[in-house]
């Protein structure tokens, strides 16, 4: 897969990074039997999860979309890394010092995306330095202190300041070898009316926006000189896609996992204020409404999301939309109770951190309580028609609840509040639940995943023939036992019927000849072809014991060889049948029966 690092180095880096730990930083994993399961990060799915991680074999596999591999290929898939980048990331994570590459292999060809990432890392350091240690940055630092930002928070979030200078940042970037046009595309520079290149964020407080692995991919700039707009984000770029990024997710992730809850906020200032108040599991969308992608990311990590948006009408409307997205993704949702006119930052500044935790976060209500109050704004409950429509809308929301106890509780509340028959309301509720169930069943016909691929893939899979099963089982044993592989090599060599199986065993024989111990995760690094890698992972996940009996091996090999013998014989008979169809149809029919008999005896469902 790559020749920059030796097999020993690659194996050492793999061994130092447990696949469960690495995958667990992106997916909420729960142990079931010998494997860990979670929602697949590579395709959209709801329960039951189809993504499996095997700690013993150090591999992952999704039974829905088919993705699979080891800890290296996981990082390549999840972050878009090259093989070298994945190795270096994992080495850095585990404290490994990688050997220096030879001059010929020292660097991969530079790409525009890599250049943009490097520029963002340099400017993050520069902006922070300018804020902390220069005269120009003093104004920005004083502003942050006035807003209640601590030194610890300023350093933790790497806040910075861009000076009111036309060419300071331009010269800095050019001295580092970055091209002007690439930096414009990255959103770091803009051109003015005189076609001069200038810093996009000059005169602003800088909030670095990091991806899931802590690399800065964008900036948010806060005006302190009266510039418009007050907040200015980096534009979309190859590395910055707002619909898929959550502010502070990299720092909050461990706390989110620990508390099994994420606090969803509206902006940078709120996240930092809540962090200073002691709640380290706060994240925010980036100047946009919550998206399906955001909801899917959160669902992979937690069951519960606590929404803490502004108390004004815009914040409450955004809360309503976020609830729908998060519930659709399978999250349990709670809503914090902020007084109207306050956001988390202003509330903490006025009432303090303790009051915020006790009276806002801990006093949060269920999403149903929020919906009941929020939907009232759309109806005039003094009018009979509006009251009926309001009750019907609330019953529709109650029907979506999973808990019968919760449903009963809210139906009784409605009955008492509007003096309506409990039985009539419950009858309407049951009717809606049945309709929802029918719709769910229809969706299930297209699989557990939202794109419908999971079940359809399973249905479209043909029942494997005897020889295919024999080859798959035999390779599964070979992957975990070098002695079995040696015995198969002596008796069968690479005479497997399927070309993909021939490729796997050929590589596997070489892998063992080099003195490697059975290790599916390490073996995958020898394979370039992604389709073959997926098949190796799939076979490695088969439930096989370590040893195989002589009889079982004999049966498998006999079945594999019989397919080859039968295949040749059937081809010969088909040729004879074709020649006799016009001259001797009776004989041709007899041959057709013989062909059918051979196929039935060999239990061969494949077409010839």
GUBADREN-807798 format. One line per field, with one value per residue (C-alpha): residue number from 1; residue in one letter; x, y, z. Coordinates in Angstrom, 3 decimals. Each point is the difference from the previous one (the first is absolute). Example, Ala and Ser with C-alpha at 12.3 -4.5 7.8 and 13.67 -1.06 7.14 Angstrom:
REM GUBADREN-807798
n	(1,2)
res	(a,s)
xx	(12.300,1.370)
yy	(-4.500,3.440)
zz	(7.800,-0.660)
REM end
This chain:
REM GUBADREN-807798
n	(1,2,3,4,5,6,7,8,9,10,11,12,13,14,15,16,17,18,19,20,21,22,23,24,25,26,27,28,29,30,31,32,33,34,35,36,37,38,39,40,41,42,43,44,45,46,47,48,49,50,51,52,53,54,55,56,57,58,59,60,61,62,63,64,65,66,67,68,69,70,71,72,73,74,75,76,77,78,79,80,81,82,83,84,85,86,87,88,89,90,91,92,93,94,95,96,97,98,99,100,101,102,103,104,105,106,107,108,109,110,111,112,113,114,115,116,117,118,119,120,121,122,123,124,125,126,127,128,129,130,131,132,133,134,135,136,137,138,139,140,141,142,143,144,145,146,147,148,149,150,151,152,153,154,155,156,157,158,159,160,161,162,163,164,165,166,167,168,169,170,171,172,173,174,175,176,177,178,179,180,181,182,183,184,185,186,187,188,189,190,191,192,193,194,195,196,197,198,199,200,201,202,203,204,205,206,207,208,209,210,211,212,213,214,215,216,217,218,219,220,221,222,223,224,225,226,227,228,229,230,231,232,233,234,235,236,237,238,239,240,241,242,243,244,245,246,247,248,249,250,251,252,253,254,255,256,257,258,259,260,261,262,263,264,265,266,267,268,269,270,271,272,273,274,275,276,277,278,279,280,281,282,283,284,285,286,287,288,289,290,291,292,293,294,295,296,297,298,299,300,301,302,303,304,305,306,307,308,309,310,311,312,313,314,315,316,317,318,319,320,321,322,323,324,325,326,327,328,329,330,331,332,333,334,335,336,337,338,339,340,341,342,343,344,345,346,347,348,349,350,351,352,353,354,355,356,357,358,359,360,361,362,363,364,365,366,367,368,369,370,371,372,373,374,375,376,377,378,379,380,381,382,383,384,385,386,387,388,389,390,391,392,393,394,395,396,397,398,399,400,401,402,403,404,405,406,407,408,409,410,411,412,413,414,415,416,417,418,419,420,421,422,423,424,425,426,427,428,429,430,431,432,433,434,435,436,437,438,439,440,441,442,443,444,445,446,447,448,449,450,451,452,453,454,455,456,457,458,459,460,461,462,463,464,465,466,467,468,469,470,471,472,473,474,475,476,477,478,479,480,481,482,483,484,485,486,487,488,489,490,491,492,493,494,495,496,497,498,499,500,501,502,503,504,505,506,507,508,509,510,511,512,513,514,515,516,517,518,519,520,521,522,523,524,525,526,527,528,529,530,531,532,533,534,535,536,537,538,539,540,541,542,543,544,545,546,547,548,549,550,551,552,553,554,555,556,557,558,559,560,561,562,563,564,565,566,567,568,569,570,571,572,573,574,575,576,577,578,579,580,581,582,583,584,585,586,587,588,589,590,591,592,593,594,595,596,597,598,599,600,601,602,603,604,605,606,607,608)
res	(x,x,x,x,x,x,x,x,x,x,x,x,x,x,x,x,x,x,x,x,x,x,x,x,x,x,x,x,x,x,x,x,x,x,x,x,x,x,x,x,x,x,x,x,x,x,x,x,x,x,x,x,x,x,x,x,x,x,x,x,x,x,x,x,x,x,x,x,x,x,x,x,x,x,x,x,x,x,x,x,x,x,x,x,x,x,x,x,x,x,x,x,x,x,x,x,x,x,x,x,x,x,x,x,x,x,x,x,x,x,x,x,x,x,x,x,x,x,x,x,x,x,x,x,x,x,x,x,x,x,x,x,x,x,x,x,x,x,x,x,x,x,x,x,x,x,x,x,x,x,x,x,x,x,x,x,x,x,x,x,x,x,x,x,x,x,x,x,x,x,x,x,x,x,x,x,x,x,x,x,x,x,x,x,x,x,x,x,x,x,x,x,x,x,x,x,x,x,x,x,x,x,x,x,x,x,x,x,x,x,x,x,x,x,x,x,x,x,x,x,x,x,x,x,x,x,x,x,x,x,x,x,x,x,x,x,x,x,x,x,x,x,x,x,x,x,x,x,x,x,x,x,x,x,x,x,x,x,x,x,x,x,x,x,x,x,x,x,x,x,x,x,x,x,x,x,x,x,x,x,x,x,x,x,x,x,x,x,x,x,x,x,x,x,x,x,x,x,x,x,x,x,x,x,x,x,x,x,x,x,x,x,x,x,x,x,x,x,x,x,x,x,x,x,x,x,x,x,x,x,x,x,x,x,x,x,x,x,x,x,x,x,x,x,x,x,x,x,x,x,x,x,x,x,x,x,x,x,x,x,x,x,x,x,x,x,x,x,x,x,x,x,x,x,x,x,x,x,x,x,x,x,x,x,x,x,x,x,x,x,x,x,x,x,x,x,x,x,x,x,x,x,x,x,x,x,x,x,x,x,x,x,x,x,x,x,x,x,x,x,x,x,x,x,x,x,x,x,x,x,x,x,x,x,x,x,x,x,x,x,x,x,x,x,x,x,x,x,x,x,x,x,x,x,x,x,x,x,x,x,x,x,x,x,x,x,x,x,x,x,x,x,x,x,x,x,x,x,x,x,x,x,x,x,x,x,x,x,x,x,x,x,x,x,x,x,x,x,x,x,x,x,x,x,x,x,x,x,x,x,x,x,x,x,x,x,x,x,x,x,x,x,x,x,x,x,x,x,x,x,x,x,x,x,x,x,x,x,x,x,x,x,x,x,x,x,x,x,x,x,x,x,x,x,x,x,x,x,x,x,x,x,x,x,x,x,x,x,x,x,x,x,x,x,x,x,x,x,x,x,x,x,x,x,x,x,x,x,x,x,x,x,x,x,x,x,x,x,x,x,x,x,x,x,x,x,x,x)
xx	(0.000,2.948,3.736,1.113,-0.072,1.128,-2.413,1.449,-0.743,-3.549,-0.648,1.397,-2.262,-3.013,0.758,0.200,-3.440,-2.867,-2.694,-2.747,1.558,0.506,-3.403,-1.529,1.061,-2.381,-2.695,-1.839,0.871,-1.749,1.316,-2.223,1.616,3.477,-0.489,-0.792,-2.908,-1.001,-1.641,2.070,1.903,0.142,-3.700,-3.208,-1.792,-2.273,-0.247,0.885,3.653,1.797,3.550,2.174,3.513,1.966,2.642,1.699,0.563,0.363,-2.391,-3.346,-2.796,-3.400,-2.561,-2.063,2.308,2.840,2.770,2.701,3.675,2.485,0.861,2.026,-2.691,-2.566,1.918,0.395,-3.756,-1.206,2.434,0.930,3.640,2.544,1.701,3.020,-2.153,-1.887,3.249,1.410,-3.211,-0.145,3.710,-0.373,-3.058,1.851,3.284,1.941,2.996,-0.016,3.291,0.941,-1.062,2.612,0.428,-1.773,-2.997,0.195,-3.284,-3.096,-0.832,-1.473,-3.694,-2.131,-1.937,3.203,1.236,-3.247,0.231,3.623,-0.835,-2.795,2.348,2.627,-2.538,-1.593,3.378,0.707,-3.372,0.267,3.521,-1.110,-2.832,2.188,3.312,-0.277,-1.089,-2.502,-1.633,-0.443,-3.310,-1.350,1.229,-1.643,-3.271,0.096,0.756,-2.941,-2.242,1.098,2.367,2.684,3.616,-0.585,-2.879,1.935,2.797,-2.256,-1.989,3.116,-1.775,1.904,0.023,0.572,1.604,-1.518,2.671,-0.338,2.949,1.369,-1.800,0.614,3.750,-0.018,-1.770,2.212,3.122,-1.298,-0.339,-3.780,-1.511,-2.333,-2.767,0.004,-0.327,-2.922,-1.685,0.683,-1.741,3.084,0.505,-2.388,0.495,-1.183,-1.131,3.615,0.593,2.325,0.178,-0.927,-0.674,-3.660,-0.142,2.048,-0.991,-1.953,0.177,0.738,-1.797,1.745,-2.436,1.457,-1.018,-0.516,3.742,0.859,1.306,-1.108,-2.054,-1.663,-0.240,-2.784,0.814,-1.738,-0.010,1.134,0.289,-3.603,0.608,-2.831,-0.811,0.535,0.966,1.835,0.661,2.396,-1.784,-0.583,3.215,1.363,0.723,-2.808,-3.602,-2.227,-2.801,2.323,1.983,-0.846,1.943,2.089,-0.919,3.620,0.440,-3.491,-0.020,1.518,-2.313,-2.980,0.833,0.581,-3.336,-1.914,-1.406,0.872,-1.074,-0.966,0.535,-0.308,3.437,3.657,-0.580,-2.633,2.265,2.892,-2.252,-1.531,3.487,1.165,-3.114,1.202,-2.021,2.698,-2.370,-1.325,0.079,-1.592,-0.888,1.882,-2.345,-2.450,-2.984,0.579,0.194,-0.662,3.768,0.417,-2.757,1.581,3.382,-1.506,-2.024,3.150,1.398,-2.906,-3.577,-0.968,0.366,-0.885,-0.955,0.876,-0.863,-0.852,-3.239,-1.338,-2.469,2.751,1.746,-3.217,-0.818,3.516,-0.530,-3.183,1.809,2.971,-2.304,-1.495,3.415,1.427,-3.066,0.125,3.638,-1.044,1.141,-1.731,-0.475,-0.225,-0.489,1.596,-2.252,1.616,-2.037,-1.087,2.613,2.948,2.564,2.290,2.856,-2.087,-1.785,3.293,1.417,-3.042,-0.923,3.192,1.108,-1.754,-3.388,0.505,0.706,-2.773,-2.766,0.646,1.806,-1.217,-3.510,-0.316,-3.308,-0.853,-0.440,-3.715,-0.443,1.766,-2.136,-3.248,0.904,1.625,-2.903,-2.475,1.396,-1.545,-3.571,-2.545,-1.235,-2.984,-1.511,-1.481,1.363,3.556,-0.258,-0.957,2.803,2.478,-1.076,0.291,3.519,1.077,-1.457,2.078,3.126,-0.963,-0.457,3.694,1.058,1.348,-0.992,-3.627,0.303,1.006,-2.814,-2.571,1.335,-0.363,-3.390,-1.352,1.429,-1.806,-3.210,0.142,1.136,-2.742,-2.699,-0.037,-0.761,3.136,-1.384,-0.639,3.490,1.590,-1.966,1.333,3.510,-0.163,-1.203,2.974,2.434,-1.336,0.420,3.534,0.735,-1.219,2.241,2.917,-0.673,0.014,3.307,1.370,-0.633,2.862,2.260,1.080,2.048,-1.520,1.352,-1.545,3.164,0.341,-2.945,-0.060,3.638,-0.813,-2.994,1.968,2.749,-0.263,0.085,3.591,0.735,1.770,3.409,-0.234,-0.793,2.829,2.506,-1.151,0.159,3.393,1.477,-1.497,1.958,3.140,-0.162,0.301,2.227,3.242,0.185,-3.388,1.169,3.095,-2.065,-2.374,2.938,1.484,-3.287,-1.792,2.412,-1.901,-2.491,-3.037,-2.911,-0.619,2.625,-0.264,0.678,3.005,1.410,-0.501,1.694,2.918,0.670,-0.595,2.579,2.546,-0.966,0.726,3.177,1.398,-0.281,-3.119,-2.320,-3.745,-1.367,-2.836,0.475,3.681,-0.694,-2.343,2.949,1.377,-3.130,-0.476,-3.397,-2.851,-2.435,2.430,0.584,-3.732,-0.286,2.907,-1.714,-3.290,1.679,1.955,-3.273,-1.372,-0.425,2.640,1.965,3.790,0.495,-1.651,-0.462,1.480,-3.477,-1.259,3.000,-0.418,-3.657,0.791,2.795,-2.077,-2.867,2.342,1.642,-3.317,-1.274,2.942,-0.540,-3.740,0.505,2.246,-2.352,-3.064,1.771,0.787,-3.586,-1.409,2.132,-1.246,-3.586,0.304,1.322,-2.813,-2.939,-0.762,1.148,-1.057,-2.358,-0.681,3.698,0.293,-2.821,1.740,3.178,-2.033,-1.314,3.559,1.143,-2.880,0.837,3.659,-1.081,-2.430,2.545,2.609,-2.635,1.341,-2.256,2.423,-0.597,2.377)
yy	(0.000,2.322,-0.471,3.004,-1.940,-3.545,-2.781,-0.022,3.721,-0.363,-3.011,1.857,3.015,-2.281,-1.901,3.258,1.193,-2.231,0.081,0.146,3.107,1.781,-0.873,0.831,3.617,0.184,-2.540,-0.807,-3.695,-2.532,-3.502,-2.877,-3.403,-0.022,3.135,3.679,1.519,3.534,2.122,-0.008,3.271,-0.625,-0.137,1.204,-2.607,-0.296,-2.925,-2.822,0.921,-1.951,1.260,-2.552,0.224,-3.088,0.826,-3.396,0.203,3.817,0.497,1.694,-0.903,1.456,-2.578,2.795,1.890,-2.542,2.312,-1.823,0.000,0.667,3.047,1.504,-0.382,1.323,3.278,0.122,-0.404,2.243,2.894,-0.399,-0.629,-1.529,-3.140,2.044,2.592,-2.722,-1.610,3.354,0.981,-3.311,0.135,3.483,-1.116,-2.947,1.829,-1.889,1.622,-0.940,-0.557,2.747,-0.736,-0.216,3.085,-1.663,-0.846,2.930,1.669,-0.836,2.445,3.142,0.573,3.107,-1.496,-0.738,3.544,1.457,-2.135,0.993,3.688,-0.243,-1.640,2.740,2.816,-1.542,0.254,3.460,1.532,-1.408,1.368,3.433,0.052,-1.085,1.700,3.070,3.588,-0.453,-2.874,1.912,1.482,-3.455,-1.421,2.783,-0.642,-3.698,0.793,2.422,-2.760,-2.253,-2.288,-1.546,-0.500,-3.742,0.211,2.304,-2.562,-3.088,1.314,1.593,3.323,2.556,3.452,1.163,3.464,2.868,-0.314,-0.309,-2.246,-1.488,-3.339,-0.009,0.326,-2.652,-2.521,0.760,-0.398,-3.479,-0.838,0.211,1.296,2.983,-1.572,-3.165,2.117,1.898,-3.334,-1.009,3.156,1.399,2.883,2.128,2.503,3.609,2.464,0.728,-3.737,-0.066,-3.105,0.654,-2.044,-1.006,0.311,3.148,1.864,-2.946,-2.414,-3.446,-3.189,-3.018,-2.661,-3.503,-3.300,-3.229,-0.651,3.488,1.539,3.573,0.053,3.408,3.204,2.026,3.707,2.275,3.690,2.333,3.201,0.292,-1.869,-1.791,-2.780,-0.491,-3.639,-1.121,-3.684,-1.585,-0.833,-3.585,-1.607,-3.508,-0.338,2.135,-1.153,1.605,-2.524,-2.770,1.799,0.754,2.637,-1.408,-3.600,-1.159,1.343,-0.921,-3.542,-1.781,1.842,-0.773,-3.704,0.174,1.702,-1.697,3.425,2.900,3.602,1.582,3.764,2.719,1.631,0.253,2.396,-2.297,-3.048,1.780,1.502,-3.404,-1.567,2.581,-0.768,-3.589,-1.704,-1.330,-1.884,3.016,0.229,2.310,0.122,2.575,2.834,-2.370,-1.996,-3.525,-2.451,-3.713,-0.494,1.744,-2.140,-3.199,0.947,0.616,-3.221,-2.033,1.320,0.460,-0.984,3.348,3.561,2.987,2.999,3.353,2.678,3.644,0.765,2.298,-1.030,-0.737,-2.254,-1.833,-0.537,-1.349,-2.301,-1.396,-0.787,-1.531,-2.267,-1.414,-0.733,-1.530,-2.167,-1.209,-0.991,-2.009,2.355,0.616,3.764,2.342,3.777,2.488,2.722,3.367,3.124,2.052,2.553,-2.035,-2.177,-2.330,2.530,2.940,-2.172,-1.247,3.534,1.288,-2.924,-2.077,-3.518,-1.719,1.468,-0.972,-3.624,-0.309,2.152,-0.471,-3.259,-2.161,1.472,-0.967,-1.391,-2.798,0.779,-0.767,2.669,2.470,-0.965,0.342,3.564,0.960,-1.117,2.056,3.122,-1.113,-0.198,2.258,-2.310,2.264,-1.269,-3.487,-0.864,0.990,-1.994,-3.138,0.487,0.622,-3.188,-1.974,1.358,-0.974,-3.515,-0.309,0.813,-2.375,-2.817,0.265,-0.774,-3.518,-0.359,-1.028,1.573,3.361,-0.183,-0.718,2.834,2.651,-1.272,0.286,3.532,0.940,-1.568,1.971,3.276,0.167,-2.067,-2.589,-3.721,-1.989,-2.985,2.102,1.521,-3.404,-1.490,2.748,-0.621,-3.759,0.644,2.302,-2.510,-2.733,2.279,0.885,-3.702,-0.741,2.733,-1.389,-3.474,1.408,1.686,-3.209,-1.665,2.157,-0.871,1.301,2.747,3.220,-0.578,-3.450,-1.827,-2.271,-2.362,0.317,-1.046,-3.048,-0.889,0.404,-2.305,-3.422,-3.077,-1.138,-3.318,-2.814,0.670,3.745,-0.717,-2.542,2.527,2.751,-2.208,-1.393,3.490,1.113,-2.779,0.856,3.639,-0.944,-3.076,-0.141,-3.801,-0.386,2.285,-2.159,-3.180,1.570,1.283,-3.508,-1.615,2.666,2.845,2.885,-2.242,1.796,0.511,3.690,2.450,2.199,-3.030,-0.913,3.499,-0.152,-3.363,0.954,3.093,-1.964,-2.658,2.773,1.718,-3.144,-0.788,3.351,-1.274,1.938,-1.388,-0.273,3.539,1.079,3.644,-0.037,-2.144,2.695,2.382,-2.334,0.386,2.926,-0.905,1.326,-2.704,-2.734,1.755,0.084,-3.708,-0.832,1.922,-1.758,-3.435,0.921,0.788,-3.493,-1.932,-2.726,-1.831,0.158,-3.641,-2.009,-3.788,-2.176,-1.095,3.572,0.976,-3.090,0.866,3.585,-0.948,-2.788,2.454,2.578,-2.512,-1.635,3.340,0.186,-3.598,0.481,3.299,-1.610,-2.985,2.236,2.093,-3.179,-1.267,3.382,-0.094,-3.537,1.056,2.918,-2.251,-2.558,2.410,-0.139,-3.522,-1.957,1.975,-3.030,-0.425,3.768,-0.182,-2.850,2.082,2.915,-2.267,-1.126,3.616,0.733,-3.042,1.105,3.450,-1.395,-2.473,2.683,2.346,2.614,2.995,1.947,0.417,-1.524)
zz	(0.000,0.582,0.005,2.040,3.273,0.671,0.863,3.502,0.455,-1.316,2.222,3.018,-0.594,-0.450,3.193,1.951,-1.149,1.056,-2.678,2.652,1.573,-3.325,-1.435,3.398,-0.493,-2.956,0.861,3.230,0.379,2.214,0.600,-1.068,0.380,-1.536,-2.108,0.493,-1.913,-0.903,-2.699,-3.173,-0.574,-3.752,-0.822,1.590,2.092,2.994,2.398,0.041,-0.617,-2.703,0.659,1.824,1.481,1.008,2.595,-0.149,-3.765,-0.017,-2.903,-0.661,-2.385,-0.910,-1.041,-1.542,-2.364,-0.105,1.254,1.909,0.879,2.773,2.072,-2.876,-2.639,2.485,0.310,-3.779,-0.463,2.832,-0.516,-3.659,0.913,-2.310,1.311,1.081,1.758,1.871,1.182,1.124,1.783,1.878,0.775,1.470,1.979,1.541,0.574,-2.671,-1.628,-3.652,-1.824,-2.432,-3.530,-2.743,-2.135,-2.932,2.151,2.329,-0.939,-1.942,-2.761,1.511,-0.679,0.237,2.892,1.916,-0.657,1.355,3.134,0.596,-0.439,2.574,2.509,-0.472,0.329,3.098,1.741,-1.415,0.930,3.539,0.359,-1.233,2.551,2.879,-0.569,-2.233,0.322,-2.860,1.870,3.249,-1.132,-0.796,3.297,1.987,-1.819,0.914,3.641,0.084,-1.345,2.854,-1.909,2.204,-1.024,0.159,-2.471,-2.332,-0.139,-0.092,-2.960,-1.580,-0.432,-2.041,-1.518,-3.553,-0.192,-1.974,-2.675,-3.780,-0.710,3.242,-0.395,-3.763,0.511,2.706,-2.254,-2.987,2.122,0.892,-3.687,-0.374,-3.261,0.120,-2.083,2.140,3.135,-1.546,-0.731,3.611,1.200,1.714,-2.433,-2.014,-2.806,0.308,-2.665,-0.921,-0.503,2.996,2.155,3.637,3.139,0.093,3.802,0.663,3.157,1.435,2.928,-1.475,1.035,-1.582,-1.210,0.221,-1.525,1.951,0.329,1.217,-3.243,-0.712,-3.200,0.277,1.997,1.536,0.308,2.575,-0.788,2.807,-2.089,-1.123,-3.264,-1.732,0.205,3.714,-0.571,-3.129,-0.745,-2.447,-3.258,-1.081,-1.228,-0.675,3.746,1.492,-0.359,2.611,-0.367,1.225,2.714,3.614,1.908,2.889,-0.833,0.217,3.553,1.207,-1.379,3.000,2.416,-2.237,0.170,3.755,0.745,-2.841,-0.795,-2.286,0.581,-3.314,-0.074,-2.634,-0.199,1.003,2.886,1.511,-0.269,1.721,2.695,0.759,0.012,2.568,2.056,0.336,-2.754,-2.343,-2.317,-1.922,-3.803,-2.592,-3.671,-2.068,-0.797,-1.674,1.160,1.200,-2.917,-0.472,-0.105,3.376,1.513,-1.352,1.462,3.419,-0.073,-0.593,3.292,2.355,0.662,1.573,-1.315,2.193,-2.150,1.542,-2.560,0.579,1.833,-2.753,-2.715,-2.536,2.512,0.820,-3.679,-0.532,2.996,-1.566,-3.275,1.845,2.024,-3.204,-1.521,3.174,0.634,-3.596,0.573,3.076,2.765,3.314,0.224,2.978,-0.112,2.395,1.400,-0.705,0.837,-2.994,-0.986,1.243,-1.709,2.015,-0.036,1.258,2.582,1.474,0.112,1.886,2.243,0.211,-0.835,2.920,-0.883,-3.635,0.870,2.581,-1.494,-3.721,-0.750,2.875,-0.241,-3.660,-1.233,-2.402,-3.668,0.393,2.644,-2.256,-3.018,1.980,0.978,-3.294,-2.221,2.043,-1.689,-3.300,1.344,1.635,2.737,0.668,-3.261,-0.089,-3.456,0.969,3.243,-1.921,-2.541,2.819,1.814,-3.243,-0.632,3.524,-0.391,-3.173,2.010,2.842,-2.539,-0.848,3.589,0.584,3.669,0.684,3.454,-1.493,-2.552,2.708,2.169,-2.710,-1.216,3.569,0.207,-3.220,1.267,3.268,-1.573,-2.657,1.771,-2.793,0.200,0.804,-1.952,-3.103,0.129,0.579,-2.905,-2.297,1.362,-0.668,-3.562,-0.643,1.504,-2.310,-3.013,1.092,0.410,-3.537,-1.364,1.987,-1.396,-3.517,0.696,1.492,-3.357,-1.148,2.915,3.381,-1.616,-1.237,-3.483,-0.031,-0.995,2.994,-0.410,-3.776,-0.123,2.085,-2.127,-3.213,1.223,-1.617,2.165,-0.189,-1.650,1.812,-1.524,0.755,3.642,0.129,-1.349,2.351,3.081,-0.950,-0.503,3.332,1.713,-1.975,1.081,3.656,-0.178,-1.999,0.445,-1.702,-2.814,-0.499,-0.200,-2.535,-2.026,-0.229,-0.990,-2.013,-0.708,-1.569,-1.862,1.404,-2.351,0.637,-1.229,3.109,2.185,-2.158,0.538,3.772,0.512,-2.268,2.114,3.196,-0.908,-0.598,3.245,2.008,-1.953,1.170,3.566,1.004,2.637,-0.760,0.228,-2.268,0.914,-1.021,-3.081,-1.331,-0.374,-2.709,-2.125,-2.395,-1.438,2.147,-1.142,1.059,3.348,0.671,-0.796,2.349,2.811,-0.709,0.100,3.120,1.771,-0.631,3.225,-0.355,2.661,-0.156,-1.059,-2.752,0.020,-2.730,-1.044,-0.293,-2.106,-2.208,-0.554,-0.957,-2.412,-1.557,-0.592,-1.541,-2.349,-0.880,-1.265,-2.375,-1.231,-0.370,-1.789,-2.628,-0.409,-0.425,-2.622,-1.978,0.248,-1.048,-3.143,-0.780,0.626,-2.405,-2.785,0.480,0.336,-3.755,-0.854,3.095,2.279,2.214,0.758,0.544,2.542,1.806,0.220,1.362,2.763,0.765,0.282,2.368,2.102,0.376,1.084,2.557,1.376,0.458,1.473,-2.325,-0.346,-2.186,-3.711,-2.485)
REM end
